[in-house]
Amino acid sequence: MDKQQKHLTIILVSIVLFMLGLAFASVPLYRIFCQRTGFGGTTQVATFLPKRVSDRVITVRFNANVDPKIPWTFEPLQKEIKVRAGEQAFAVYHVRNKLDHPTIGMATYNVTPDKAGQYFNKIECFCFLEQQMKAKQSLDMPLLFFIDPDIDKDPALKDVDTITLSYTFFKYTGEIPKDPYGKPRHD
């Protein structure tokens, strides 16, 4: 093999390895992109409240779904609320484990219209962690959020007066949380 063929082989192998690495990195990179931009209706996580409240009132509707693989009931306690942009709002979802043994679920979420995702900010949410439910346990789960008042400055959202927040609970397939002694928790 001459020098030119070796060089070409190295380049081709490098390209294949780069593309393989990119394929593995694409899911986390896509998730980061969605979280930063609100793409696909991905909501934001806020650590502080905005300094101003707008006069614009937006209706927030609440939706709840459960994957058939996890026999829970899950529903919002309120169908919708009206909130001013920049104002802190509170909602509650009710969940119940219908099984005779503990199960763990994890909620995914998005908002519609998708373009509103970058302005919908959660301060506290049950969706940030897996939820372990005892046998037949019922639980009210709070959600604290606000809509960024900068939504008023976005011409693409001038027509948005309703945002739907949708959750779907799935069976958690990750590692079961352990107690301080290293044993699986079943509380």
C-alpha positions in Angstrom: 0.0 0.0 0.0 1.5 3.3 -1.0 1.5 6.5 1.0 -1.5 8.0 -0.8 -3.6 4.9 -0.2 -2.7 4.9 3.6 -3.6 8.6 3.8 -7.0 7.9 2.1 -7.6 4.9 4.4 -6.9 7.0 7.5 -9.2 9.8 6.3 -12.1 7.3 5.6 -11.7 5.5 8.9 -11.6 8.9 10.7 -14.8 9.9 8.9 -16.5 6.6 9.9 -15.4 7.0 13.5 -16.6 10.6 13.6 -20.0 9.7 12.2 -20.3 6.8 14.7 -19.5 9.2 17.5 -21.9 11.8 16.2 -24.7 9.1 16.1 -24.2 8.3 19.8 -24.0 12.0 20.7 -27.1 13.0 18.7 -29.7 12.2 21.3 -28.1 14.1 24.1 -27.3 17.0 21.8 -30.8 17.1 20.5 -32.2 17.1 24.1 -29.9 20.0 25.0 -31.0 21.9 21.9 -34.7 21.4 22.7 -34.2 22.4 26.3 -32.4 25.6 25.3 -34.7 26.6 22.4 -38.1 25.2 23.4 -38.0 23.3 20.1 -40.8 20.7 19.8 -42.7 22.2 22.7 -40.0 21.5 25.3 -40.5 23.7 28.3 -37.8 25.6 30.2 -36.7 25.1 33.8 -36.5 28.4 35.8 -34.6 29.1 39.0 -36.1 32.6 39.5 -39.3 34.5 38.7 -39.4 37.3 36.1 -39.2 40.9 37.5 -42.3 42.0 35.6 -45.9 40.8 34.9 -47.5 41.6 31.7 -51.2 42.5 31.1 -51.5 39.6 28.6 -53.7 36.8 29.9 -53.0 33.3 28.5 -55.2 30.3 29.2 -53.2 27.2 30.2 -54.9 23.9 29.6 -53.7 20.7 31.3 -53.6 17.3 29.8 -52.6 13.9 31.3 -51.8 10.6 29.7 -50.5 7.2 30.9 -48.6 4.6 29.0 -50.6 1.3 29.1 -47.5 -0.4 30.5 -48.0 1.4 33.8 -51.4 0.9 35.4 -51.9 4.3 37.0 -54.6 6.8 36.8 -53.4 10.3 36.2 -55.4 13.5 35.8 -55.1 17.3 36.3 -57.3 18.6 39.2 -58.0 21.7 37.1 -58.8 21.6 33.3 -57.4 25.1 32.7 -56.4 28.3 34.4 -55.9 31.8 33.2 -52.6 33.4 34.0 -50.9 36.7 33.2 -47.5 36.4 31.5 -44.8 36.7 34.2 -47.2 35.7 37.0 -46.4 32.6 39.1 -49.1 29.9 38.7 -49.9 26.7 40.6 -51.6 23.5 39.3 -52.0 20.0 40.7 -52.2 16.6 39.1 -53.5 13.5 40.9 -52.0 10.1 40.3 -52.9 6.7 41.7 -51.1 3.4 41.5 -53.8 0.7 40.8 -51.4 -2.2 41.5 -50.9 -4.3 44.7 -47.2 -3.6 44.6 -44.9 -0.5 44.3 -44.1 0.9 40.8 -42.0 3.7 39.5 -43.0 6.1 36.8 -41.4 9.0 35.0 -43.3 11.8 33.2 -42.4 13.4 29.9 -43.9 16.7 28.9 -44.4 19.3 26.2 -46.5 22.2 25.4 -48.5 23.1 22.3 -48.3 25.1 20.3 -44.6 24.0 20.0 -43.4 27.6 19.5 -44.6 28.5 23.0 -42.2 26.0 24.7 -39.4 28.5 25.0 -41.6 30.8 27.1 -43.2 28.2 29.4 -41.0 27.9 32.5 -41.4 25.4 35.3 -40.1 26.3 38.8 -41.1 23.1 40.5 -42.4 20.0 38.9 -43.0 16.3 39.6 -41.6 15.6 36.2 -38.1 16.4 37.2 -37.7 13.1 39.1 -39.0 9.5 38.9 -42.1 8.9 41.0 -42.2 5.8 43.2 -45.7 4.9 44.2 -46.6 2.4 46.9 -49.3 -0.2 46.3 -52.6 1.5 45.8 -51.1 4.8 46.7 -52.7 8.1 45.6 -50.8 11.4 45.5 -51.4 15.0 44.5 -48.4 16.3 42.6 -47.9 20.1 42.4 -46.6 22.1 39.5 -45.3 25.7 39.8 -44.7 27.6 36.6 -44.9 30.9 34.8 -45.0 32.1 31.2 -42.1 34.4 30.4 -43.4 38.0 29.8 -41.0 38.2 26.8 -43.7 36.2 25.0 -45.2 39.7 24.3 -42.1 40.7 22.3 -42.2 37.6 19.9 -44.2 38.4 16.8 -44.6 34.7 16.1 -46.6 34.3 19.3 -49.0 37.3 19.0 -51.8 34.9 18.0 -51.2 32.5 21.0 -53.8 32.9 23.7 -54.0 29.3 24.8 -51.1 26.9 25.7 -51.7 23.2 26.5 -49.3 21.5 28.9 -49.3 17.8 28.3 -47.8 15.0 30.5 -47.4 11.3 29.8 -46.3 8.9 32.5 -44.2 6.0 31.5 -43.0 3.0 33.5 -39.5 3.9 34.8 -37.0 1.4 33.5 -33.9 2.8 35.1 -32.3 1.6 38.3 -34.6 1.4 41.3 -33.6 4.0 43.9 -31.7 2.5 46.9 -32.0 3.2 50.6 -29.0 4.4 52.6 -28.0 0.8 53.2 -27.9 0.0 49.5 -31.1 -2.0 49.4 -33.8 -1.3 46.8 -36.5 1.1 48.3 -40.1 0.0 48.4 -41.6 2.8 50.3 
